[in-house]
Amino acid sequence: MSRVLVASRNAKKLNELRRILADAGIAGIEIVGLDDVPPYPEAPETGATFEENALAKARDGAAATGLPCVADDSGIAVDALNGMPGVLSARWAGGHGDDAANNALLLAQLGDVPDERRGAQFVSTCALVVPGGEEIVVRGEWPGRVDRAPRGDGGFGYDPLFVPDGGEVSAAQLTPAEKDAVSHRGRALKQLLPALSALA
């Protein structure tokens, strides 16, 4: 069984990759998170792009543990805000990962923006770094729009505000399987399947 580190403590992110591997029929890989390995110094996310942040996190994890490491940096890019919050998505309201505050601030900033100008994309960049080996960086995008109020209690982050193109429900109202099939992170992770399969 090959162990692959996902540089995250977010159980939902770990389970997402486990489900995608299972759906692809890839066995022989054990996904572990940061809580499953000895602590190591994690560099702050100071990159200007999702790609820079994901690669830095994956390199840190691979170097510290000797395991192949997958890291993602993701966020929402809102057209009316010139692509912001972008890499600042998790800290948009100040503290890190305060979903309710981030959602409230985004809604306030878009208060007077008409429905036809509320376009947005979820972006996920995933990096895979194999110690002493290859580095792969992939990107997935999920287009949609920002709704006027949060709906649903699934998912995390900006999911309750995000309505995917062609849909009527928010990302937080989709089942995990429905979300995996179309989400930005699902699209990015699927591009890593050939390389992950080679590690199995």
C-alpha positions in Angstrom: 0.0 0.0 0.0 1.6 3.3 -1.1 0.9 6.3 1.2 0.2 9.6 -0.3 0.1 12.7 1.8 -2.5 15.4 1.2 -1.2 18.6 2.7 -4.5 19.4 4.5 -6.3 18.9 7.7 -9.7 19.4 6.0 -11.4 16.0 6.2 -13.7 16.9 3.4 -10.8 17.5 1.0 -9.2 14.1 2.0 -12.4 12.3 1.5 -12.9 13.9 -1.9 -9.6 12.5 -3.2 -10.4 9.1 -1.6 -13.8 9.0 -3.5 -12.2 10.1 -6.8 -9.6 7.4 -6.5 -12.2 4.8 -5.7 -14.5 5.9 -8.5 -11.5 5.6 -10.9 -10.8 2.0 -9.6 -7.4 2.9 -8.3 -6.5 0.7 -5.3 -3.3 0.4 -3.4 -3.0 4.1 -2.3 -3.6 5.2 1.3 -4.5 8.9 1.6 -3.1 10.5 4.8 -3.5 14.0 6.0 -1.4 16.4 8.0 -2.9 15.1 11.2 -1.5 11.6 10.3 2.2 12.5 10.0 4.6 14.1 12.5 4.2 17.9 12.5 6.6 19.9 10.3 6.9 23.7 9.7 4.4 24.7 7.1 5.4 27.8 5.1 2.8 30.5 4.9 0.7 30.9 1.8 2.4 34.0 0.3 2.3 33.1 -3.4 0.6 35.5 -5.8 -1.1 32.6 -7.6 -2.9 29.4 -6.7 -0.1 27.5 -8.6 2.7 29.0 -6.5 0.9 28.2 -3.2 -0.1 24.6 -4.2 3.5 23.8 -5.3 5.1 25.3 -2.2 2.8 23.2 0.1 3.4 20.0 -1.9 7.2 20.5 -1.9 7.2 21.2 1.9 5.1 18.1 2.6 7.2 15.8 0.3 10.5 17.1 1.8 9.4 16.8 5.4 7.8 13.3 5.2 9.5 11.6 2.2 6.0 10.8 0.9 4.5 11.8 -2.4 2.4 14.9 -1.5 -0.7 16.4 -3.1 -1.6 20.0 -2.1 -4.3 22.2 -3.4 -4.8 25.9 -3.3 -8.3 27.0 -4.2 -10.7 29.8 -4.0 -13.4 31.8 -5.8 -12.7 34.4 -8.4 -15.6 36.9 -8.8 -15.9 38.8 -12.1 -17.3 42.0 -10.5 -14.3 42.0 -8.1 -11.7 41.6 -10.8 -11.0 38.0 -9.9 -10.9 38.6 -6.1 -10.9 37.1 -3.5 -8.8 34.6 -5.5 -5.8 33.4 -3.5 -7.2 35.4 -0.5 -10.4 33.5 -0.4 -9.9 31.7 2.9 -8.8 34.9 4.6 -11.1 37.4 2.8 -12.8 38.6 6.0 -9.5 38.7 8.0 -9.3 35.5 10.0 -8.3 32.2 8.2 -11.2 29.9 7.3 -14.1 31.8 8.9 -16.6 30.7 6.2 -19.6 32.6 7.6 -17.6 35.9 7.8 -16.1 35.4 4.4 -19.6 34.7 2.8 -21.1 37.7 4.6 -18.3 40.0 3.4 -18.6 38.8 -0.2 -22.4 39.3 -0.1 -22.0 42.8 1.2 -19.4 43.7 -1.5 -21.8 42.5 -4.2 -24.9 44.0 -2.7 -25.7 46.4 -5.5 -24.3 44.2 -8.4 -27.1 43.0 -10.7 -27.7 39.3 -11.2 -26.3 39.4 -14.8 -22.9 40.6 -13.5 -22.5 38.1 -10.6 -20.4 35.6 -12.6 -17.7 33.8 -10.7 -15.5 30.7 -11.0 -14.3 28.3 -8.4 -10.6 27.6 -9.1 -8.5 24.7 -7.7 -4.9 24.2 -8.5 -3.4 20.9 -7.3 0.2 20.0 -7.2 1.8 16.5 -6.8 5.4 16.3 -5.8 7.2 13.0 -5.6 10.3 13.1 -3.5 13.3 13.1 -5.8 11.0 12.9 -8.8 8.4 14.7 -10.7 6.3 17.8 -10.0 3.0 18.1 -11.6 0.6 21.1 -11.3 -2.9 21.0 -12.7 -5.8 23.5 -12.6 -9.6 23.0 -12.6 -12.2 25.7 -13.0 -16.0 25.5 -12.2 -18.0 28.4 -13.7 -21.1 29.8 -12.1 -22.5 32.8 -10.2 -22.8 34.3 -6.7 -26.3 34.0 -5.4 -27.9 36.6 -3.2 -28.2 34.5 0.0 -26.6 31.3 1.2 -28.4 28.0 0.5 -27.7 24.5 1.7 -25.5 23.0 4.4 -23.2 20.7 2.5 -19.7 21.5 1.3 -17.6 24.3 2.9 -16.2 27.7 2.0 -18.3 29.6 -0.5 -20.3 26.6 -1.5 -23.6 28.0 -0.1 -23.4 31.1 -2.3 -22.1 29.5 -5.5 -24.6 28.4 -8.2 -22.9 26.4 -10.9 -23.6 27.4 -14.6 -26.7 25.6 -15.9 -27.9 24.7 -12.4 -30.5 26.1 -10.0 -29.1 24.8 -6.7 -26.0 26.0 -4.8 -22.9 23.9 -4.5 -23.8 23.3 -0.9 -27.0 21.6 -2.0 -25.3 19.0 -4.2 -24.5 15.5 -2.9 -20.8 14.7 -2.5 -20.9 12.5 -5.6 -22.7 15.2 -7.7 -20.1 17.8 -6.5 -17.1 15.5 -7.2 -18.3 15.0 -10.8 -18.2 18.7 -11.7 -16.3 20.7 -9.0 -13.1 22.6 -9.6 -11.2 20.3 -7.2 -12.7 17.2 -8.8 -11.7 18.5 -12.2 -8.1 19.2 -11.1 -7.7 16.0 -9.1 -8.9 13.8 -12.0 -6.0 15.2 -14.0 -3.6 13.8 -11.4 -5.1 10.2 -11.6 -2.5 8.9 -14.2 0.4 10.0 -12.0 -1.3 8.7 -8.8 -2.1 5.4 -10.5 1.6 5.0 -11.3 2.4 5.3 -7.6 -0.1 2.6 -6.5 
